[in-house]
Amino acid sequence: MRKAMRIGVLAAIIAVSGTAAVYVATRDDNQIMAVSASSVSAGAALTGGYTYERLDNPPRTVVRDSAGVQLASFTDGSRTVMLTGPSRTFTEPRFTKVSVTSTAWIRLAPQEWQAGAEKQKWFTDWLPKTVGDTSPDVLAIALQYTDGAADRMAKSLRVGGDASFGPDSAEGRLEKSDFYDYLGVDWDFPGGVHENAEPMRARSLDCSGFVRMVYGYRSGYPLLGTNTEGPGLPRRAWALSELGPGTEVIHDEKKQVTNFSELQPGDILFFNLEPQLGPKVSHTGIYLGIDSDGHRRVLSSRKVANGPTFGDAGGVSLIDGSGTYAKAFRAAKRL
């Protein structure tokens, strides 16, 4: 288990008329740490006064309130929705001095977006309930597995809390720890695939296991037990990149990515950390956003840090610049 730390995550109190008023930053143990004065319009959610704008690269629909404030962005072919919410700040002081502050809240819509879907019943039912929702989103859930994060229980099952990368060995931390290993629960996947949780991998998540835990088990995206195409997330990082679902945001050109204009928080990022073995992707993580130094951070489970981190142990977690992960950054998808 890694040394304890504090992660500042902002919760919000949403006013039932007009704009949100007060936001209180809390820790996992609910002790108040700070107060922020950020706000987001909730009026459109109450009145249904939305407007819709189509944008390209990638094709998407932006939803605005009656004052023109962006409330949400829906990407064609993706269930991932970026909502505008109260500002929150993520920190990981053991591994980095910088923080990431953002108003982006990432959630999964009931189905993939297509142009014109704002006319469908699922959308008119879902969006008003989701705008202003401050329950843990994809990013908050992802931070629940970083250094020192408190345990999260669902009935008698530990579903969150500080995760290791994998069991130790003479060669370093071992891969192949999936979400069911962390949970300590045997799992049946579609197609008759059965996997047994290995006790030595309890509370461990490798890089793709971490993505599958956050987006799959915790957020509800379907999961596969194989490295094949299908209606869910395959197991390995390379399979997520080449065969997995979602909208391609940055195509894998087999070289370092230097244009980040189409990224948004919550995107799944792919890296080739072992180019000597060929061009295949070997690592994956979740894009967290721009840090307090103006650089772009990835949150991923790593051997040297022994678990999920957006810090700098074993290489800075930046996708821009000349560091290990920046040089290895190859592609991105939006689930």
MARLO-945598 format. One line per field, with one value per residue (C-alpha): residue number from 1; residue in three letters; chain; x, y, z. Coordinates in steps of 0.001 Angstrom, whole numbers, padded with zeros to 6 digits. Layout:
<recs>
nr	(NUM/...)
rest	(ALA/...)
kette	(A/...)
px	(X/...)
py	(Y/...)
pz	(Z/...)
</recs>
This chain:
<recs>
nr	(1/2/3/4/5/6/7/8/9/10/11/12/13/14/15/16/17/18/19/20/21/22/23/24/25/26/27/28/29/30/31/32/33/34/35/36/37/38/39/40/41/42/43/44/45/46/47/48/49/50/51/52/53/54/55/56/57/58/59/60/61/62/63/64/65/66/67/68/69/70/71/72/73/74/75/76/77/78/79/80/81/82/83/84/85/86/87/88/89/90/91/92/93/94/95/96/97/98/99/100/101/102/103/104/105/106/107/108/109/110/111/112/113/114/115/116/117/118/119/120/121/122/123/124/125/126/127/128/129/130/131/132/133/134/135/136/137/138/139/140/141/142/143/144/145/146/147/148/149/150/151/152/153/154/155/156/157/158/159/160/161/162/163/164/165/166/167/168/169/170/171/172/173/174/175/176/177/178/179/180/181/182/183/184/185/186/187/188/189/190/191/192/193/194/195/196/197/198/199/200/201/202/203/204/205/206/207/208/209/210/211/212/213/214/215/216/217/218/219/220/221/222/223/224/225/226/227/228/229/230/231/232/233/234/235/236/237/238/239/240/241/242/243/244/245/246/247/248/249/250/251/252/253/254/255/256/257/258/259/260/261/262/263/264/265/266/267/268/269/270/271/272/273/274/275/276/277/278/279/280/281/282/283/284/285/286/287/288/289/290/291/292/293/294/295/296/297/298/299/300/301/302/303/304/305/306/307/308/309/310/311/312/313/314/315/316/317/318/319/320/321/322/323/324/325/326/327/328/329/330/331/332/333/334/335)
rest	(MET/ARG/LYS/ALA/MET/ARG/ILE/GLY/VAL/LEU/ALA/ALA/ILE/ILE/ALA/VAL/SER/GLY/THR/ALA/ALA/VAL/TYR/VAL/ALA/THR/ARG/ASP/ASP/ASN/GLN/ILE/MET/ALA/VAL/SER/ALA/SER/SER/VAL/SER/ALA/GLY/ALA/ALA/LEU/THR/GLY/GLY/TYR/THR/TYR/GLU/ARG/LEU/ASP/ASN/PRO/PRO/ARG/THR/VAL/VAL/ARG/ASP/SER/ALA/GLY/VAL/GLN/LEU/ALA/SER/PHE/THR/ASP/GLY/SER/ARG/THR/VAL/MET/LEU/THR/GLY/PRO/SER/ARG/THR/PHE/THR/GLU/PRO/ARG/PHE/THR/LYS/VAL/SER/VAL/THR/SER/THR/ALA/TRP/ILE/ARG/LEU/ALA/PRO/GLN/GLU/TRP/GLN/ALA/GLY/ALA/GLU/LYS/GLN/LYS/TRP/PHE/THR/ASP/TRP/LEU/PRO/LYS/THR/VAL/GLY/ASP/THR/SER/PRO/ASP/VAL/LEU/ALA/ILE/ALA/LEU/GLN/TYR/THR/ASP/GLY/ALA/ALA/ASP/ARG/MET/ALA/LYS/SER/LEU/ARG/VAL/GLY/GLY/ASP/ALA/SER/PHE/GLY/PRO/ASP/SER/ALA/GLU/GLY/ARG/LEU/GLU/LYS/SER/ASP/PHE/TYR/ASP/TYR/LEU/GLY/VAL/ASP/TRP/ASP/PHE/PRO/GLY/GLY/VAL/HIS/GLU/ASN/ALA/GLU/PRO/MET/ARG/ALA/ARG/SER/LEU/ASP/CYS/SER/GLY/PHE/VAL/ARG/MET/VAL/TYR/GLY/TYR/ARG/SER/GLY/TYR/PRO/LEU/LEU/GLY/THR/ASN/THR/GLU/GLY/PRO/GLY/LEU/PRO/ARG/ARG/ALA/TRP/ALA/LEU/SER/GLU/LEU/GLY/PRO/GLY/THR/GLU/VAL/ILE/HIS/ASP/GLU/LYS/LYS/GLN/VAL/THR/ASN/PHE/SER/GLU/LEU/GLN/PRO/GLY/ASP/ILE/LEU/PHE/PHE/ASN/LEU/GLU/PRO/GLN/LEU/GLY/PRO/LYS/VAL/SER/HIS/THR/GLY/ILE/TYR/LEU/GLY/ILE/ASP/SER/ASP/GLY/HIS/ARG/ARG/VAL/LEU/SER/SER/ARG/LYS/VAL/ALA/ASN/GLY/PRO/THR/PHE/GLY/ASP/ALA/GLY/GLY/VAL/SER/LEU/ILE/ASP/GLY/SER/GLY/THR/TYR/ALA/LYS/ALA/PHE/ARG/ALA/ALA/LYS/ARG/LEU)
kette	(A/A/A/A/A/A/A/A/A/A/A/A/A/A/A/A/A/A/A/A/A/A/A/A/A/A/A/A/A/A/A/A/A/A/A/A/A/A/A/A/A/A/A/A/A/A/A/A/A/A/A/A/A/A/A/A/A/A/A/A/A/A/A/A/A/A/A/A/A/A/A/A/A/A/A/A/A/A/A/A/A/A/A/A/A/A/A/A/A/A/A/A/A/A/A/A/A/A/A/A/A/A/A/A/A/A/A/A/A/A/A/A/A/A/A/A/A/A/A/A/A/A/A/A/A/A/A/A/A/A/A/A/A/A/A/A/A/A/A/A/A/A/A/A/A/A/A/A/A/A/A/A/A/A/A/A/A/A/A/A/A/A/A/A/A/A/A/A/A/A/A/A/A/A/A/A/A/A/A/A/A/A/A/A/A/A/A/A/A/A/A/A/A/A/A/A/A/A/A/A/A/A/A/A/A/A/A/A/A/A/A/A/A/A/A/A/A/A/A/A/A/A/A/A/A/A/A/A/A/A/A/A/A/A/A/A/A/A/A/A/A/A/A/A/A/A/A/A/A/A/A/A/A/A/A/A/A/A/A/A/A/A/A/A/A/A/A/A/A/A/A/A/A/A/A/A/A/A/A/A/A/A/A/A/A/A/A/A/A/A/A/A/A/A/A/A/A/A/A/A/A/A/A/A/A/A/A/A/A/A/A/A/A/A/A/A/A/A/A/A/A/A/A/A/A/A/A/A/A/A/A/A/A/A/A)
px	(000000/001331/001785/-001360/-002055/-004908/-006803/-008860/-012119/-014817/-018422/-021209/-024404/-026666/-029258/-032673/-033232/-030846/-027144/-025264/-024197/-021730/-019143/-017348/-014176/-014162/-011850/-012841/-013397/-015785/-013610/-013915/-010679/-011545/-014288/-014499/-016693/-017096/-020578/-022473/-025883/-028640/-031506/-031701/-031939/-035052/-036717/-035572/-034288/-031445/-029823/-027716/-024630/-022912/-019105/-016433/-013118/-014516/-018200/-020176/-023148/-022656/-025607/-025967/-028349/-030480/-027537/-025209/-023206/-021963/-023600/-022468/-020655/-021781/-019386/-020755/-020188/-019315/-021163/-018736/-020270/-018298/-020507/-019666/-019792/-018266/-014521/-012508/-008821/-006985/-003650/-001145/001567/003670/004421/004036/003886/001373/-002413/-005150/-008153/-011103/-014819/-015132/-017279/-017248/-020199/-021523/-024784/-027168/-026172/-023773/-024457/-025589/-026455/-030058/-030277/-031430/-034909/-034880/-036592/-033485/-031793/-034716/-034981/-031253/-029780/-031969/-031136/-027429/-026738/-025734/-025156/-022098/-021976/-018596/-017987/-015364/-012529/-013467/-013794/-010358/-008789/-010263/-007454/-004472/-001959/-003602/-007188/-009695/-011470/-014888/-017333/-020447/-022200/-019344/-017227/-014314/-014772/-012355/-009246/-005473/-004527/-001178/-000005/000517/002386/006108/008734/012454/011691/009501/005746/003866/001179/-002117/-004119/-007655/-010620/-011903/-008471/-008704/-012185/-011233/-014287/-014396/-015996/-018096/-017738/-019835/-019150/-018639/-015295/-014677/-011807/-010771/-009491/-005948/-005433/-001896/-003375/-005961/-006241/-004058/-004747/-002418/-002833/-005704/-007207/-007413/-009236/-011604/-012277/-013064/-015051/-016316/-017049/-017601/-019182/-021103/-019392/-019655/-016540/-015097/-012862/-010914/-008738/-011266/-013789/-017192/-019733/-017375/-013857/-011241/-008564/-005196/-004052/-003248/-006683/-008421/-006600/-006959/-010205/-012064/-015181/-015361/-014627/-011088/-009950/-006283/-005338/-002290/000295/003032/004821/004721/001503/002072/-001414/-003705/-006491/-009150/-008582/-010955/-010686/-011749/-010328/-008466/-004820/-002480/001313/004107/006586/008460/009228/012108/009453/007522/004838/002078/000549/001795/000250/-003017/-004450/-007091/-006545/-007006/-006516/-004132/-002105/-001162/002017/000040/000955/-001306/-001525/-002412/-003640/-002503/-001468/002312/004912/007353/004641/003035/-000452/-002584/-000960/-000785/002486/006081/007525/009334/008747/006583/002922/002882/001785/003361/007077/009992/009424/008957/005175/005136/007520/005461/002009/000427/-003393/-006623/-010223/-013448/-015570)
py	(000000/003404/006323/008330/011614/014039/014486/017657/016951/019599/018797/021207/022531/023340/026064/024994/028290/030139/029434/027262/029202/027589/024870/023224/021211/017977/015061/011415/011526/014485/016969/020453/021686/024789/026895/027842/030490/028836/028524/026860/027626/025204/027209/025365/022043/023270/024975/022815/025959/024277/025260/022891/023564/021110/021186/019179/017490/015298/015635/016536/018406/021147/021899/025450/027132/030168/032465/030623/028894/025440/022730/019559/018156/014909/013279/011208/007488/007984/007548/009845/013246/016241/018367/021789/021680/023254/023726/021100/020598/017265/016936/014147/015757/012638/012382/015917/019535/020527/020194/019899/022230/021771/022382/019237/016437/013212/010810/008012/008604/005641/005165/006396/009871/010528/013842/014744/012549/015566/014738/011247/010393/008985/012369/014468/012182/011957/015436/017418/014880/014984/018719/019796/016223/016234/012560/010993/011109/009233/011533/011432/007645/007373/009380/006918/004462/006791/006932/006985/007041/005869/002545/002658/-000077/-001317/-003493/-005756/-005410/-002996/-001298/001615/002663/002871/000345/-001293/-002020/-005714/-008223/-007680/-009921/-010015/-008286/-005607/-005279/-007847/-007023/-008884/-007494/-006739/-005176/-008542/-009218/-005907/-006849/-010423/-011693/-014350/-012993/-014316/-012386/-012618/-015616/-018038/-016572/-017125/-015620/-016402/-013613/-014333/-013617/-012321/-009636/-008365/-004561/-004377/-002837/-002774/000025/-001471/-003043/000468/001824/-001168/-000630/003080/003012/-000550/-001927/001450/003505/000790/000395/-003260/-005404/-008269/-011046/-011268/-009146/-009077/-006717/-006713/-004729/-003843/-003026/-005680/-006611/-005302/-001765/-002603/-004203/-001165/000949/-001268/-003172/-001396/000760/004531/007497/007885/011336/010994/008363/006191/007339/005302/008482/011015/013040/016806/018176/018012/020355/017637/016108/016521/015205/011582/010531/007214/007733/005158/004894/002797/002571/-000330/000784/-001695/-004448/-002914/-000284/-001777/000203/-001038/001394/003244/005867/008557/012175/014332/017798/020767/021162/024284/024625/024599/021034/018100/015242/011573/009428/005826/002793/002413/-000029/002460/004411/001051/002010/004763/008194/011475/012244/012041/008852/006971/009746/012856/012135/014665/014042/017275/018032/015607/013264/009497/009564/012510/010704/007513/009113/007662/007860/008708/007479/008763/005896)
pz	(000000/-000911/001447/002178/000451/-000034/-003263/-003508/-005268/-005397/-004651/-005509/-004013/-006957/-006541/-007807/-009597/-011877/-011523/-009078/-006032/-003619/-004142/-001253/-001782/000178/000806/000631/004395/003943/005848/004352/002760/000728/-000794/-004486/-006114/-009518/-010995/-013831/-015241/-014246/-015713/-019005/-017221/-015474/-018420/-021334/-023065/-024908/-028191/-030311/-032408/-034745/-034809/-036627/-035820/-034438/-035460/-032341/-030944/-028355/-026077/-024741/-022347/-023193/-022374/-024752/-022011/-023034/-020941/-022698/-025708/-027395/-029885/-032775/-032212/-028553/-025263/-023453/-022690/-021439/-019197/-017787/-014006/-010919/-011012/-009125/-008517/-008501/-006676/-006072/-003897/-003384/-007099/-008497/-007351/-010022/-009952/-012564/-012305/-014652/-015116/-017267/-015843/-017849/-017917/-020121/-021969/-022287/-025935/-028600/-029965/-033509/-035147/-034354/-031249/-029240/-030569/-029036/-025768/-024085/-024504/-023261/-020233/-019509/-019951/-017489/-014774/-015593/-015881/-012374/-011153/-008860/-007973/-008887/-012637/-014679/-013565/-009885/-010042/-011676/-008842/-006324/-007187/-006787/-003957/-000537/-001815/000780/000389/-001286/-000357/-002149/000400/001550/-001616/-001845/-005230/-004812/-002934/-003439/-006147/-006838/-010387/-009722/-007568/-007098/-008670/-009396/-012725/-011122/-010855/-012922/-015486/-016076/-013128/-014322/-012517/-011234/-009677/-007823/-006613/-005760/-007653/-010390/-013564/-016461/-019716/-022901/-025100/-022241/-021138/-017416/-015435/-011878/-009666/-008491/-004763/-005350/-007637/-005153/-005172/-008293/-011714/-014695/-017248/-019256/-016136/-014682/-017749/-017660/-013954/-014360/-017606/-017406/-013957/-012256/-015064/-016892/-020274/-021427/-020977/-023002/-021736/-024998/-027275/-030095/-031634/-030023/-028016/-025194/-024044/-024889/-022374/-023573/-024390/-028031/-028463/-026970/-029549/-032622/-031994/-029222/-029531/-029504/-031732/-033027/-031907/-032869/-035453/-034787/-037329/-035583/-034494/-031666/-031483/-031402/-032156/-029121/-030258/-030502/-027056/-024141/-020565/-020270/-023648/-023679/-024656/-026180/-025990/-027456/-024586/-026185/-029772/-029913/-029969/-032862/-033498/-031313/-028460/-025079/-022575/-022051/-019714/-019261/-020289/-017190/-018672/-018511/-015324/-013357/-015448/-018696/-019693/-020581/-018064/-018425/-015523/-015912/-013893/-014010/-012718/-011179/-009350/-008464/-009502/-011033/-011058/-012951/-011180/-012295/-010779/-013543/-016082/-016136/-016971/-019799/-023365/-024611/-024594/-024768/-021829/-021925/-022284/-024683/-027028/-026743/-027257/-030404/-030461/-028632/-028541/-027008/-025709)
</recs>
